[in-house]
Amino acid sequence: MTEHEKISRSSWRTLAILSCLGLIAMYGETMVLPAIPDFIRDFNISYSTSSWILSSYLIAGAVMTPIAGKLSDIYGKKKILLTVLAVYCFGILAAGFANSIVFMIAARIAQGIVVSIFPIAFGIIRDIFPTKKLAVAQSVFSSTFSGGAVVGLLAGAGIIQNYGWHATFFSILPVSVGLLLVISRFIYIRRAAIVPTSNSLETNSDKNTVKADPSLMQIDLKGIITLAATIILFLSGLTYLQNNLESTGFEIMGLFAAAAVSLALFIVIEKRTDSPLVDLKLITHRTLLPAILILMIAGLSTFMVYQAIPVMVRSPQPLGFGGDAISTANVQLPFMIVLLVGTATSGFSLNKIGNTRLAAIGTIVGTIGFFSLFMFHATEFMVTASLAVISAGLSLSITGGFNVVLLSAPIEVSGIVLGMTVLLLMVGQSIGPTVAGMYQQMYQGTTMAGQFPSDKAYSLIFLTAGLISLVSVVLALALYRRKIIPEDIPDSSSLKENEER
């Protein structure tokens, strides 16, 4: 057996384990979707408040993702991977015993930290696979997102229907703990030891030692606090807006104004710090920024639909379809299956089609799907068909967008760049459920069973998602003629040297 064969087998084994990790993370995210109406009933909360069950998970992921990306560059990817997974297991256990919305949101925050494993996993994949095999490895790992969603949706619906939503969390706990042990035992990532130096980045005579800028060892706590405050204040403003009959204009404007101030402070802090949470010089590059925004918009529009569909299916007729948890899974299942097949196969044709062309095709198809959902959502079949079109577009745009980021990011800061990418993806996803909840709370009808969102609420949700997706089409077309090559973007130190000249 040659050394090349040993490395190849080890790489594929690592990819298989990371793919299982992706399955677990997405299972934990989607298994609760059919239970959203149950949470509203059991916790006696409004539609607007219920959106925080998804949003809190995603906010935690958004804040933790760039932190974990940087920590993985400093302390090693495997060590941070295990730490994040341990916190996730604790959050899963806590959610199983949740008896109030506050308890559930706290548990979901602990669970949401697991989202930060994705940029770490992508970084590992980039480290162990050559460029020619990167697209295939990326597509295999990306397919676990939708694969985990399929399993989570089906298994979650069945467990909720027969045993209640508490049991969904207990079902995934032993698997998560087992995976933690497998990663600890079977994943080995060789990395260089990092020691401080006054230079930006240089290699010691010892090939196993890399001298790094001391600023890379710092964590941007001020940036973390202001970023978290910005997201929470903005979504809180949307929540108050959803309950506009109970809130004053002063409260709403105050929250949005505070969010704007916090955002301004975040930008100032990131410009001045030596070790920013979000490197504005990197993120505003003409190639990287459009790709990240495409992914962000995809996350926002998709999670608007995630929040809306379970409520639509389980609301009584004529305001909904009058279904149960199993019906919810059946309506959303084609979406997840098409996304699974699309993400698994799109990487194989990526090298022939090109990442920018793939992203452009995906955004166009996805936008057509959202407008189809806006115009045709009177029956379960219409909704299911439109969701399948949306997922076909998403599979292409997500694969193309992430590949642009992967090939453009400098290898020495790949963890930071991927962390920033998933950060904005999570920000978009966290906003999506809140916007959907706003429409559901503001536009309701009355049946003998009580008040439920009206057709106007769903029409506005789907129309908003379609209009937002049009922006991603424009961004994708702007990228279309650009040739993306590895390390197209200079690192921060290079940018700074060019400015000084």
N, C-alpha and C positions, 0 to 999 in steps of 0.2 A: 504493500500500500504506500503510495507516494505521499509526500507532505501536503501537496495540493489537495489530494483526496481527503486527507484528515481534516484540513481546514474546511473543505466544502461540506463534509458531513456535520461538523460542529456548527457551521453557520446555519444549515437547514434545521438542525435540532433546536438551536436558539430561536430561529424564526417560528418554529412550531410552538414552543413554550410561550413566546411573546403573543402569538395569535390566540392562545388559550386565555391569556391575560386580557386581551381585547374583548374576547367573548364574555368573560366574567363582568367586566366593567359595563359593557353595553346591556347585558342581561339585567344588572342592577338598576340601570337607568330606565329601561322600557317596561320592566315587569309591573311597574306601578301605574302605567298609563290607563289600563282598563278600570283601575280603582279610583280614579279622580272623583267620580260622583259619590263613591262610598266615603271618601275622605270628607267631602262637603257635608254629607249626612251625619257621619259619626262624630266629627269635630264641631258640627254646627257652625260652619263658616260660609262666607260668601264666595262667589265665583272668583272675585278679585283676589281674595286671600288664598284660595286654593292654588293660584298660579305660583305662589312662593314654594310649593312643594317641588316643582321643577326648577324654578329660578334660583332657589337657595343652593341646590345641588350644582347648578351651572356657575353661579357667582363664586362659590368655593373653588371650583375648577379653574375659573378665569384668573383668580388671584394667585392660586398656588402654582399654576402652570409655568409662568416665567421664573418663579422662585425655584421650582424643582429643576427646571432646565439649567439654571445657573449652578445650583448645588451639585447637579450631576457632573458638570464640567469640572468642578472643584474637587469633590470628594469621591467621585466614581458613580457610574450609572447604576450598577447593581445595588450598592448600598442604599441609594435614594429610592430605588425601585422597591426594595423590601420594606423600607420605612413607610412609604406611601401605602403599600398594600396592607400593612399591619393596621394603620389608621382606618382604612376602608373596612376591614373586618370588624373593628370595634363599632363603626357607624352602622353596619348591617345588624349587628347584635342589638344595639340600642334601639333601632327602628322597630324591631320585632316586639319590643315592649312599650312602644309609644302609646300614650293615652290622651294626648292633647296636641294641638297644632304646634305649640312652642317646642315640645319635646320632639315632635317629628321633624321640624325644621332644623333643630340642632343636630339630630341624627343624619339628616340629609346633607348638612354641611360637611360632616365627617366623611360621609360617603363620596361627596363631590370631589374631594381631594384626589381621588383615584384618576380623575381625568388628566391630571398632570403626568401620568405615565406615558401618554401618547407621544409627546415630543421626545421623551427619553428613549422610548422604544424605536422611534424613527431614527434617532441618533445612533442607536446600536446597530440598526439595519444598515445605515450608511457606512458605519465603521467596518462591518464584516462582509459586505457584498461589494463587488466591483461595479463600476458605473453601468456596464452593459447588462448586468443582472439586477440593477437597482429597481428598475420599473416593475419587473416581475415580483420581486420580493415585496415592494411597496404595495402592489395590488393584492397580494396574498394577505398581508397584514391588514390592509384597509378593508378587505372583505369581511374581516371579523367584526367590524362595527355593525354592519347590517346582519351578519350571521348571529351575533349575540342579540341583536334586536328581534330577529325572528324567533329565536328560542325564548327570549324573555317575554315576548308578546303572547306566544302560544302557551308556554308553561305558566306564566303569570296569570293569564285569563282563567286557565283551568283550576289553578290553586285558589284564586280569588272566588271563583264560582262555587267551589266545593268546601273550602276550608277557611276562607276569609283572607283579607289582605295581610294580616300579621304573619301568616304562614309563608308568604312569598319571601320574606327576608330570611326566615329560618332555613328555607330550602337552599339558599345560595351560600350560607355561612360555611358549612363543612367543605364545600368545593373551593372556596376562597382560601381557607386555611391550608388545604392540601396543596394548592398552587403556590402558596407562600413557601412551603417546604421544598417543592420541586425547584423553584427558582433558586433557592438558597443552595441546593445540592448540585444542580446540573448546569446552571449558566455560569460561564467563566468569561470575563471580559478583561483582556490585558490592556492596561492603561499605564501611561507614564506617570511617574511621581512628580508632583508639582511643588516647586519651591519659589518663594518670592524673589524678585529681582527688580532693579530699577528700570530695565528696558521693557518694552511692550511685550515682546515674545521672542525667545531665542532658545536654541537647543544647546545643551551642555555637551561636553566631549563624551560623557556617559550617555549612550543612546537611550537609556531607560529613564532619563531625567529631563524634564522640560522646565525651563525657567519662565515663570509667568509674572505678569504685572501684579503687584500687591492689590491693586484695585479690583482684580478679578476675584479676590478672596472676600470682598465685602458684600453685604446684603443691603439693598436699598430699602431700609425700613420706612423712611419717610414716603418714598414712592409707593410702597405697599399700602400704607395707611390711606394716603390720598386717593389712590386708585380704587380701593375698596369703598371708601366713603362716596366717591363719585358714582359708582354703580348703584350702591344701596340707596343713596338719596334720589337718584333719577328714577329708579323703579318704585321707590316709596311715593314719589310724586305721581307716577302713573296709577298706583294703587289708590291714592286719595282721589285722583281724577275719576277712577272707576266708581267710587262711592260719592259722586259729586253732590248728591242730595244730602249727605251727612257731613260734608266738608265745606269749608269756606274757601273762597278764592284766595284769601291771604295765606292759608295753610299750603295750598297747592303751589302758588307762586313762590312762597318761601322755600319749599323743598327744591324746586327747579333752580332757583337762584343759588341756593347752597351747593347744588350739584355743579353749576357752572363755575362757581368760585373754587370748588374743590378740583375741578378739571384744570382750571388755570394754574392752580398751585402745583398740581401734578406735572404739568408741562414745564413750569419753571424749575422744579426740583430735578426733573430728568435732564434738563439742559445743563444744569450746574454740577451734578454729581459725577464723580469719576467712574462709578459703576452703576449705571442706570438700570432700572427694571425694564424699561422699554427704550432701546437705543433709537432716538429719533433720526439720527443720521442714516442708520440702516433701514429703518422701517419706511422712510420717505423716498427710498430709491425708486426710480421710474419703472423698474421691472417688478420689484418685490411688493410695492404698495398695491397695485391693481390686483395682483394674485391674492393677497391677504384679504382685500375688501370683497373679492368674489366669494371667498370662503365664509367671510363674516355674514354676508347677505344670505348665502345658502343656509347658514345656521339659523338666522333670524326668521326667515320665511318658513322653514321646515318646522320649527318649534311653535310657531303660531298655529300650524295645522295640528301638531301633536296635542296641544291643549284643547283644540276645538272639537276634534272628531269624537273622542270618548263621550263628551257631554252631548253631542248631537245624536249619537247612536242610542244612548241610554235614556234620553229625555222622552217623556210620554208623547204619543201622537196627539195633535198634529204638529207640535213644535219640534219633535224629534222622531226617531224611528221606533222607539219603544222597545229596544233590545236590551240584552244583558252583557256581562263581561265577555262571554264567548262571542257574541255578535260583534262586539267592538274589535276583538282580535281578528275575526273573519274579514271585516271591512279593511283593516289596516295591513293584513297579511300580504296581499299582492304587492303593496308598496315596499315592504321589507324584503320580499323575495326578489323582486326586480332589482332593488338596490344591492342585494347580495350578489346576484349574478353579474350585474353591471360592474361593480367594483372589482370582482374577481377576474373578469375578462378584459376590462379596459386597459389594464397595464400591459397586456401582451401585445396590443396594437399601438401602444403609446409611441414606441420608437418609429413606427411607420407613419402614423398620423401627425405626430408632433403634439407637445403638451399644450401649446397655446391654441391650436386648432381644436383639440379635444375640449378645452375649457369653453371655447366659443360655441361649439355645437351643444355642449351640455347646458349652458345658460339659456340658449334659445329654446331647447326642448323643455327645460324646466319651466320657463316663463309661459310657454303654451299650455303646460299642464295646470298652472295656477289659474290662468284665465278660464280654462275649461272647467275647473272646479267652481269658479265664481258663477259661470253661466249654467252649469248643469250639476246640481246637488240635491235634486228633489227625491232621489231614490238611492238606496245603498249601492246598487250596481253602478250608477253614474259616479258616485263618490269614489268607489273602488277603482274604476277605470281611469279617472283623472289622477288619482294618487299614483297609479302605476306609471303614467306618463311623467309625472313629477319626479319619481324616483329614478327613472331612466336618465333624465337630464342631470339629476344630482350626482349620480354615479360617475358621469363623464366630467362634470365641472369640478368635483372634489378631487378626483384623480389627477386631472390636468393641473389644477391650482396648486395642489401639494407638490407635484413634481417640479413645477416652476420654482417653488420655494426651496425644495431640496437641492436642486442643481445650482441655484443662484447663491445660496448661503455659503460664506467662507467656512471651510472645514473647521478652523480653529474656534469659531463661535457658533457652530451649528446648533448646539443646545440652546443658546440664547435666542437665536433667530427662530427656531422651531417653537420655543416657548412663547415668543411674542406672537407668532402666527396663531397658535392654538388659543392664546389669550383672547385675541380679538374674535376668533370663532366662538369662544365661550360667551363673550360679551354679547354677541349677536343672538346666540341661543338663549341667553338669560332674559333678553328683552322680549323675545318672541312670545312666550307664554303670558307675560304681563300685558302685552298689547291685546292678545286674544281675550284674556280675562276682562280687560277694560270694556271691550265691545259686548261681551256676554253679560256683564253686570249692568251696563247702561241700557241695553235694548232687550227687554223681556216681555213675554206674554204670559197669560194665565190659563191654567187648566184646572180640572177638578183635583189634581194631585198637587197643585201649587204653582209657583212662578218658575219659569225656565226661559233660557235665551230664545229669542225669536229668530225668524229667518233673516231679518235685517242684520242681526248680529253676525251670523255666519257669512252673509254676503259681503259685509264690510271687512271681515277677517280675510276672506279669500281674495277680494279686490286689492286690499292693502298689500298682501303677499305678492300678487302679480305685479303691481306697480313698482314695488321695491326690487323685484327680480329684473325688471327692465334696466335698472341701473347696472346690474351685473353683466347684462348683455353688452352694454356700452363699454364697460371696462374690459371685457373679454375681447371685443373687437379691436380695442386699442392695443392689446397685447398680441394680436393675431400675427402681425408681420414681423414680430421681433424673434430673433433666433436666440434661444436660451442655451447657454453653455455653462458647464460647471464653474463655480466661483466667479460668476460674472460681476458680483458686487464686491467692491473693496471693503476691507474691515474698517472699524472705527478709527484705528490709528492711522491708516492710509488716508482716510478722508480728512483727518485733522492735519496731517502733514501737507496735503494738497492745499488746504485753506490757508495754512501759514505761509506757503510759497506765494 
